[in-house]
Amino acid sequence: MKKTKQLIPSVGTVAYEGPKSENPLAFKHYNPDELFDGKTMAEHMRFSIAYWHSFRGVGSDPFGPGTIVRPWESGKDAVSVALKRMDAAFEFFQKIRAPFWCFHDRDIAPEGKSLAESNRNLDKIVAHAKQLQKATGMKLLWGTANLFSNPRFMCGASTNPDAHVFAYAAAQVKKALEVTLELGGENYVFWGGREGYDTLLNTDLGREQDHLATFLQMAVDYAKAIGFKGQFLIEPKPKEPTKHQYDFDCATCIGFLGTYGLSKHFKLNIETNHATLAGHSFQHEIEVAAAASMLGSIDANSGDMLLGWDTDQFNTDTRELTLAMVSILRAGGLGSGGFNFDAKLRRASTDIDDLFYAHVGGFDAYALAFKIARRILADGKFDEYVANRYASYDSGFGADIESGKVGFKELEKLVLTKLGEPKPKSGHQEYLENLFAQYVNNGA
């Protein structure tokens, strides 16, 4: 493939310059080549760029249209613009030194007047993406289908009361799975943008959940038929944009998948902003998924605590991210997943440099959290404290409780004849919070 003219000539490849650097376009903590346990930081972090925010985001919000205009967003037709946009995207991917990217089908290729035309458009763009991946070494972390933007999905996709819409969504996911396989995608995400309801007055909740499970099973069956061996992921999301989503949070998704016998086929793609909108912390959602062996991938962003919608901001909160990284590392990592920067520029951040600043800050924040979390786990102080706190279950009647050897009658007798009244034992929360703050404040 011939070398093309740079579309982002104002910024070069971002270098690692270390914590003392004052260069806003240099990494302070993310050194992709630094080795940890025989793997580079790039291999540990598996950072990914979200195509929809970085190259389709225009700075719009619920109260106004877009403010961001890129020079490559012009051409004789929508497909030619999409091809040029993808050239710009891969140039950015290389300069920011991210090893992965992610997309929805309608992010990368324009929707046509029919499904057949949409598929033809997608094939043209996917062929170009495949060439760019080969030329640059970029990989696809995951693909997905946009089943929420078009008005046909106003009442959902797989949960739509109209079987015609269900069928259309199935056809669209079929194609999205095929192109994800074509591009070597390591995962496929189900992002239920409108899989929920606005009022129960017109909703058969049980039937809709049955239909969602049927749809997911169809996807599992088709993936097997075409030889797609990537990991299926579900992204929990509480109320965006419907009043209630069937994939509200990690616990809801785990319960749903278990009810319908789908647990072995899916893991969870956890988004920070969705966790907080559901009333949870980011770390809580990671721990819930990890406890069920369903921790799959991360959408790396954050929300504004003073705003009530999904603002998808770049996360630079070292404390929050270190808590998350401790839980992720303790769970054994993300496997085929990664940290996808599902985050967008603010409405007034209109320069291309802002896109670089945002990702540099996000990469650095996660990299610093990774280093601090490794030190916390290596020191073992928190693990030791937790182990001691639950030590009464390691032997005697505590071990019998966990092994199922005793029941209510045996435990009642034990309390009446031997144990008596329990003595309060402090959880030392303030001490532990101070200890954690020491790690975060001292940095890597």
Secondary structure as UniProt FT lines:
FT   TURN            9..10
FT   STRAND          15..16
FT   TURN            19..20
FT   TURN            24..25
FT   STRAND          26..27
FT   TURN            32..33
FT   STRAND          35..36
FT   TURN            37..38
FT   STRAND          39..40
FT   HELIX           41..45
FT   STRAND          47..50
FT   HELIX           51..56
FT   TURN            62..63
FT   TURN            71..72
FT   HELIX           78..96
FT   STRAND          100..104
FT   HELIX           105..108
FT   HELIX           115..136
FT   STRAND          139..144
FT   HELIX           151..153
FT   TURN            154..155
FT   TURN            158..159
FT   HELIX           163..182
FT   TURN            183..184
FT   STRAND          187..190
FT   TURN            193..194
FT   STRAND          196..197
FT   HELIX           200..202
FT   HELIX           205..226
FT   STRAND          231..234
FT   STRAND          244..245
FT   TURN            246..247
FT   HELIX           250..259
FT   TURN            260..261
FT   HELIX           263..265
FT   STRAND          266..271
FT   HELIX           272..277
FT   TURN            278..279
FT   HELIX           282..291
FT   TURN            292..293
FT   STRAND          295..299
FT   TURN            305..306
FT   HELIX           318..330
FT   TURN            331..332
FT   TURN            335..336
FT   STRAND          339..341
FT   TURN            347..348
FT   HELIX           352..379
FT   HELIX           381..389
FT   HELIX           391..393
FT   HELIX           396..403
FT   HELIX           408..414
FT   HELIX           415..419
FT   HELIX           429..442
//
